[in-house]
C-alpha cells in the first residue's frame, strides 16, 4: 500500500514523470512578425553569446522574412559558425517559438539538456530551399516540452556549416508549477489517505 501512495503522490505532483519528450512543429512565417518575443535581438543580452545583425549581405546572411530590427545569424562567413542562447534561468519551460529564416539543410539546432538536435528539413521544418522571402521557407518553429524535458532544457545552440542560419524573435513560455502551499496541501492529503488506509488494515486484522 505504501508503494501505491508514493506512486500516486509522484503522479499528482508531476515531479518524476514516466515519459518526457520534445515535439517540433512549424508553420509558414508572417510578415511582419507581431507576436510577443522574449528575445528580439535588438540589443545585446547576457543570455546570448553571438553577434547581432541588422543588415542583409548577399551570400552571407539575410534577415528572416517577418523579422524587424536585429536578428541572429551563424555561418562560415559570419562572426560565428555556432552560438548559444542560454535559457537555464527560466526553470520549467513548456514551449519555445522562434523565426527560422531561409531554412537550409546545413542549419542545425540543438536543444541543450534534452539530447535533441536536428537540421533544417527535418522534424517538419521544411521546405529547406533557402528562399529568403517566401513565408513557407521562413518558418515559425514551435518546440513543445513535456515531462522531465520541461526542466531539462537549458538553451538553444544554433549552428551552420553554410551561410547561413538566421533566427529571430525567440519566445519562451514557462510551465506552471504548483506553489509551495499547494504542494504542502497535496502531500498532507496523501498523508491523511495513508493514515486512513493503515487504520483500516489494523481494524481488519484485529477482527480476523
Residue pairs with C-beta under 8 A, 6 or more apart in sequence:
1 194
1 197
1 198
1 201
2 194
5 190
5 193
5 194
5 197
8 190
9 186
9 187
9 190
10 16
12 186
12 190
13 178
13 183
13 186
16 148
17 146
17 147
17 148
18 147
19 146
19 147
20 145
20 146
20 147
20 148
20 149
20 150
20 152
21 145
21 146
21 147
21 149
22 111
22 114
22 116
22 143
22 144
22 145
22 146
22 149
22 153
23 143
23 144
23 145
23 146
24 118
24 123
24 124
24 125
24 141
24 142
24 143
24 144
25 124
25 141
25 142
25 144
26 100
26 124
26 125
26 126
26 139
26 140
26 141
26 142
27 139
27 140
28 135
28 136
28 138
28 139
28 140
29 64
29 65
29 66
29 99
29 135
29 138
29 139
29 140
30 66
30 135
30 140
31 65
31 66
31 135
32 66
32 68
33 66
33 67
33 68
33 99
33 140
33 168
33 169
35 97
35 169
35 171
36 171
37 168
37 169
37 170
37 171
38 170
38 171
38 172
39 45
39 47
39 48
39 85
39 169
39 170
39 171
39 172
40 69
40 70
40 168
40 169
41 48
41 52
41 69
41 70
41 71
41 72
41 168
41 169
42 52
42 69
42 70
43 52
43 70
44 52
46 86
47 85
47 86
47 87
47 89
48 72
48 83
48 84
48 85
48 86
49 83
49 84
49 85
49 86
50 72
50 74
50 79
50 80
50 83
50 84
50 158
51 72
51 73
51 78
51 79
51 80
51 83
52 70
52 71
52 72
53 61
53 63
53 70
53 71
53 72
53 73
53 78
54 63
54 69
54 70
54 71
55 61
55 63
56 62
56 63
56 132
59 77
59 163
60 75
60 77
60 78
60 163
60 164
61 73
61 75
61 77
61 78
61 163
61 164
61 166
62 101
62 102
62 132
62 164
62 166
63 71
63 101
63 166
63 168
64 71
64 99
64 100
64 101
64 102
64 138
64 166
64 167
64 168
65 101
65 102
65 132
65 133
65 134
65 135
65 138
66 99
66 135
66 138
66 140
66 169
67 99
67 101
67 166
67 168
67 169
70 168
71 99
71 101
71 166
71 167
71 168
72 83
72 85
72 158
72 166
72 167
72 168
73 164
73 165
73 166
73 167
74 80
74 81
74 82
74 83
74 158
74 159
74 160
74 164
74 165
75 81
75 160
75 161
75 162
75 163
75 164
75 165
76 160
76 161
76 162
76 163
77 163
77 164
78 163
78 164
81 159
81 160
81 161
82 157
82 158
82 159
82 160
83 157
83 158
83 159
84 112
84 155
84 156
84 157
84 158
85 155
85 156
85 157
85 158
85 170
86 154
86 155
87 93
87 96
87 112
87 153
87 154
87 155
87 156
87 172
88 154
88 155
90 172
90 174
91 151
91 174
91 175
91 177
92 150
92 151
92 174
92 175
92 177
93 145
93 150
93 153
93 172
93 173
93 174
93 175
94 144
94 145
94 150
94 173
94 174
94 175
94 176
95 142
95 143
95 144
95 145
95 172
95 173
96 142
96 143
96 145
96 153
96 156
96 170
96 171
96 172
96 173
97 140
97 141
97 142
97 143
97 169
97 170
97 171
97 173
98 140
98 141
98 156
98 167
98 168
98 169
98 170
98 171
99 138
99 139
99 140
99 141
99 167
99 168
99 169
100 107
100 109
100 120
100 125
100 138
100 139
100 140
100 141
100 165
100 166
100 167
101 132
101 138
101 166
101 167
101 168
102 130
102 131
102 132
102 137
102 138
102 166
103 120
103 121
103 125
103 126
103 127
103 128
103 129
103 130
103 137
103 138
103 139
104 120
104 128
104 130
104 160
104 162
104 165
105 119
105 120
105 121
105 128
106 119
106 120
106 160
106 161
106 162
106 165
107 119
107 120
107 128
107 158
107 159
107 160
107 165
108 117
108 118
108 119
108 120
108 158
108 159
108 160
108 161
108 165
109 117
109 118
109 119
109 156
109 157
109 158
109 159
110 116
110 117
110 156
110 157
110 159
111 117
111 143
111 153
111 156
112 153
112 154
112 155
112 156
112 157
113 149
113 152
113 153
113 154
113 155
114 145
114 149
114 152
114 153
117 157
118 125
119 128
120 126
120 128
120 165
121 127
121 128
125 139
125 141
127 136
127 137
128 137
129 137
130 137
131 137
131 138
132 138
145 152
145 153
145 175
150 175
156 170
158 165
158 167
159 165
178 186
